[in-house]
């Protein structure tokens, strides 16, 4: 594991960020509520960091040029929601753009045992580099070991693993999920005036995204909105249909609910359908805030039937391949590369809906 001096660590990360920005051109996701970015602002931007790095010399393995490389991509969930569709397409598009010799993709269909066997199959098919979107934070040990035994570099995206960077895998690329929860709370507090009764639609059990988005949100509500009460928390499993069913049940059990925080847009849209079915006006009688940045949700802010969305940008292709390129060149890369996420609210949704996915 590369420790280095703070200057060395930052320089290693800066290289990755610079390459990522070069691939992205001049686009930027933008920051802050009310920031009106261009409609085509879709690229991920990495935050500067001086944290620990990982280099090929630390991780071992062969130096491979992308034009000679077989890259395997393990997707965790079936591509029936906008996040997964955009994520997989971004990986495919960038692989073609940078001239990867061969990209092999698999989909675990939301089954951990299948993702383990998928990764093992990718290795058996000759994958020399792996990009993995983990289903859960735990449980991929056998797959990671299979890669580590052959010193195959593994880049993880969008969900953190409870494993050791630069040992079990090279680097994690993704959002600050605790910050996302806090920012969603800030949006909600602003939109409601800091008063009301909140129902929380939790994501899937057993993964760090749910844990972090929940803790960030709950802690911020407690700290900043003493006039608000969280009256219910129930899992919607990051699924629209489940989010709708759960919201229907919660509205019956807690008619005092005035605002919903959903830990992804799909559950938020499910909640919207449940609110309509209950004879209430979404966005008005019951406000809705969520995390993702799908065009489906952002367009509803434009109509006034939704209130706020914190972005979680799924377009990992450019940053993932920039990280791989730097790593394979022998340069240190950040063990944790955090991306900046924008947000959407009534002040900017109409201008920025085309940057949603």
Order of alpha helices (4+ residues) and beta strands (2+ residues): alpha-beta-beta-alpha-beta-alpha-beta-alpha-beta-alpha-beta-beta-alpha-beta-alpha-beta-alpha-beta-alpha-beta-alpha-beta-alpha-beta-beta-beta-alpha
